[in-house]
Amino acid sequence: MTHKLSKTDRIMKTIRHIPMGKVASYGQIADLAGLPGRARLVGKVLREADAELSLPWHRVLRSSGLLAFAKGTKQAIAQSELLQKEGVLISHCRVKLDHFGWRPSIETLMMLGF
C-alpha cells in the first residue's frame, strides 16, 4: 500500500528540492507538486510552516521573478540577503529567472513522484 502525501507535504517536499542558488515561482512549485493552479496554496503553506522545518522559503518568488515581499520590508530584506549569500543576483527586487530559475532534472521529477 502506498502512502499518499497531503497537499501540504507535497508542497514542502517540492520546496526542499530547490537547490542552492536557484529559485522557483509559487506556480512552478504548485505544478511540480501536482497541484496546478494552486500557487496561493503554496504561499499559504509557506506562511503557516513552522520555522523549525527549515524550508528554503527564500527560494520561492513571484512568477515575474520579483521577491515575494514588498520592497523594503523586513521579509524582503531577509529574502534578498539569503539569496545573495547563495550567489543569486537581484536587481530592483527581481531575479532573472532565465538564469537562476530552477529547472529540475528528470531524476528530480521522478524522485518527487507526484
ChimeraX attribute file (.defattr): number of C-alpha atoms within 10 A of each C-alpha:
attribute: neighborCount
match mode: 1-to-1
recipient: residues
	/A:1	3
	/A:2	4
	/A:3	5
	/A:4	9
	/A:5	11
	/A:6	9
	/A:7	16
	/A:8	16
	/A:9	13
	/A:10	22
	/A:11	24
	/A:12	21
	/A:13	16
	/A:14	23
	/A:15	25
	/A:16	15
	/A:17	16
	/A:18	22
	/A:19	15
	/A:20	15
	/A:21	17
	/A:22	19
	/A:23	28
	/A:24	22
	/A:25	23
	/A:26	24
	/A:27	22
	/A:28	24
	/A:29	25
	/A:30	23
	/A:31	17
	/A:32	18
	/A:33	24
	/A:34	17
	/A:35	18
	/A:36	12
	/A:37	12
	/A:38	16
	/A:39	18
	/A:40	12
	/A:41	18
	/A:42	25
	/A:43	20
	/A:44	11
	/A:45	15
	/A:46	21
	/A:47	11
	/A:48	9
	/A:49	15
	/A:50	10
	/A:51	10
	/A:52	6
	/A:53	9
	/A:54	9
	/A:55	18
	/A:56	19
	/A:57	20
	/A:58	20
	/A:59	28
	/A:60	26
	/A:61	24
	/A:62	18
	/A:63	15
	/A:64	11
	/A:65	20
	/A:66	20
	/A:67	24
	/A:68	22
	/A:69	17
	/A:70	12
	/A:71	14
	/A:72	10
	/A:73	10
	/A:74	11
	/A:75	15
	/A:76	17
	/A:77	16
	/A:78	14
	/A:79	21
	/A:80	24
	/A:81	15
	/A:82	17
	/A:83	21
	/A:84	13
	/A:85	11
	/A:86	13
	/A:87	13
	/A:88	21
	/A:89	16
	/A:90	16
	/A:91	10
	/A:92	8
	/A:93	18
	/A:94	16
	/A:95	23
	/A:96	15
	/A:97	17
	/A:98	9
	/A:99	11
	/A:100	18
	/A:101	20
	/A:102	19
	/A:103	15
	/A:104	13
	/A:105	9
	/A:106	9
	/A:107	9
	/A:108	13
	/A:109	15
	/A:110	10
	/A:111	11
	/A:112	15
	/A:113	11
	/A:114	14
